[in-house]
Amino acid sequence: MEIPLFISLIFTSLAAYTDIRRKIIPNKITYPMIAFGIIYHGVSGAVRGEIWEIFAGALGAIAAFILGIALYSIGGWAGGDVKLFTGLGALLPFTTGSPYPLFISVLFNSVILTVFSLPFFAIIRRRKGIFYQTVHVDDLKEGMIPAETIAHQGKVYGDPKRAAGLTRYEVREIKRLAYEGKIPKRIRVKIGTPFAPILFAGLVLAVIIGDIYWALISRFLEFT
């Protein structure tokens, strides 16, 4: 399991960097994570004759995506966070000291870290009034989530409810429509709290310390 863990650390660190610098997590980071995790566990399970592992990557990706969508729906995550966590689900569906998969341990660690970091982000964002950002279509990138529906002649080119954000095709079409004068050249996009750095920190903690939540639960059970 060392290879998936190594890939997770590398790609999640890259996602944290882009989330801080550019406020987005590119699909070229998250999609390879998902694909590699599903393929790796499928091949590894087939070679070792372990039926569960053959489907572990796919099942982990599905479970992580469902959890990610739930967090997205309540406004906690952006589309890139959902895809990043889906990648972790595909790569880390195995258990290490807790009764649930490692990607769940990463999530729990990240949630605990969020409890301490979220008030800081909330204060900063409230001071600056940053909940949405207006960008020129030239600066529009794949994965960004529009604040309003972008449509022309009944065809939707940008849906704010879609967790995955804008596709490369949609970005290209929006730019074309804007320069044809059919839609505005400035688009409002959502600005989410950069959660990738916290998710990366949760992963590092899971590797070094383990599952903080499960450790606390286990310690509590010892005293009851």
N, C-alpha and C positions, 0 to 999 in steps of 0.2 A: 504493500500500500504506500510505499515511500514515494513512488513516482507521482501518483495523483496528488499527494500532499505537497510535494515540491512544486508541481504545476499550479496548484491552488495559491501557494504563497507568492509565486512570481506574478501571476496574472492579477491577483487581488491587490498586490502592491501597485501594479501599473494602473489599475482602476482607481485606486485611492489617489494616485498622483493626478490623473486626468480629471477626477471629480473635484479636486481642490483647485487646479489650475484653470480648467475650462468649464467646470460645473456640469459636465456630462460624462457618461461612461460609454465609450464607443462600442458598437456592435462587434467590431473586429477584435475586441478583448473578450467579450462575453460568449459569443457564438462558438469560437474554438474551444472554450472551456466546456460548454455543454456537449459538443460533438466528441471531444477527446474523452470525456468522462464516460459517455455511453459506449463508445467504441472500445475503450480500454477495458472496462469491466466486462463487456460482452466477450471480447477475445480471451481475457484472462480466465473468466469463468468457464469458457468452452475448453480451453487448454487443460485446466485443472479438473474439469469434470464437475464443477460446482454449479448446479442449475440456478441457485438463488443469485449468484454473482453475475450470471449472464444478463439478468434483467435488473440488477441492482442500480446501475447507472441511470437507466431510463426511469425506474421507479423513484429514485432519489430526485431526479430532475422534476418529475411530475409533482411530487410532494412539496418540494421547495418552491415550485412555481405557484402552487395553490396557496401556500403560506404567504409568499411574496405578494400575490394579487390581493389577498386579504388585507395586508398592511398598506398596499397602495390605495385600496378602496377607502380606507379611513384617513388617507392623507399623510401617512407616515413615510412612505417611500415614493421615489420617482420610478419611471420605467426602467432606467438603467440599473437601479438597485435590485429590481425584480429579476432581471436577466442575470445579474452577477450572482445573486443567491441561487438561482436555478443552476448556474454553472457549478457552484459549490455543492449543490445537491447531487449533481451528476458525478462529480469527482469524489465526494466524501460520503458515500452512503453507508459506510461501515461504522461500527461502534468501537470506542476506546475508553473503557472505564465507566461509562454511563449506559443506561438501558435504552438509549435512543441514538440515532446516527450522529456522526461527528458534525455534520452541517447544522444540526439542531443545537449542539453544544456551542458552535460558533455564534448562532443566533442569540442564545441565552446570554453568552458573554457580552455580545454587542448590546443587548437590551440593558444589561446592568451598567455598561459603560454609558449608554445613552441617558440613563437616569441622572448621571452626573454632568454630562456634556450638553444635553438639550436645553437646560435653562440658559446656558451661556450663548448658544446659537439663537435662542428666542430673543434675548436681550439685544444682541447685535442686529438681528434682522428688524426688530421693532424700531430701533433707533434710526436705522437707515431707510426703513419703510420698504424693504426689499422682499416682496412676495412674488412679483412678476417682473419681467424684464422685457423691454421693447428692443428688438433687434432688426437690423436691415436684412432683407432676404439674402443678401450676399453672405451674411454671417450665420445663416440658418444651417444647422448641421443635423445629420442623421441621429435619431434618438431623442432630439428635443421634443418637448410636449407643448403644443400650442395652448394658450389660455382660452381660446374660443375656437369653435368649429371653423375650419377654412374650407369653403365650398364655392363652386362655380357651376351654374346651369344644372343644379341638382346633384352634381358629383362631388363627393367629399374627398378632400385632399389632406385634411388634417383633423383628427378626432382627439379632443382633449381627454376623453375617457379611456383611450387605449394606452395600456401600460407600457407597451413597447416604444411609444413615441413615433416620430416621423420616420418613414422608410427613405432609402436613398432615392427611390423613384418619386415619392411625394415631394421631397426637397427640390428635386429637379423640376417637377411640374409647377410647384409654387413659384419658383424663380421665373419660369417661363411666363406664367400667367401675370406675375407682377410686372415684368418688363413689357408685356403686351397691354398693360394698363387695365387689366380685368379685375385685379385685386390690389390692395395697398402694398407698397413696397416695404412697409414696416409691420412686423408681426410681433404680437405679445406672446411670450412663452413663460411657462411656469418655472420658478426657481425653487428647487427643493433643498432641504438641509442636506449637506454632503454626508451621506451615510457610509459611502465606500471606505473612507478612512477608519470609521468606527468598526465596520465589518472586518477590515484587515486587522485591526487591533484585537478584535474578538478571536480571529483565527490564530494570531500569534499567541494569545493567552491560552487558547485551547492546546496548542502545541507544547508550550513551556509549562503551564500550570495544570491545564485540564479544564473540565467543566466547572465553573465557579458555582453556578446554581446547584448542580448535583452535589457538589462538595458541601454546600451549606445545608442542603436537605439531609444528606447523610449524617452530618454532624448533629443536626437537630434530632434525628431519629435515635442517635446514640444516647441522647440525654432524656429520652421519653420512655 
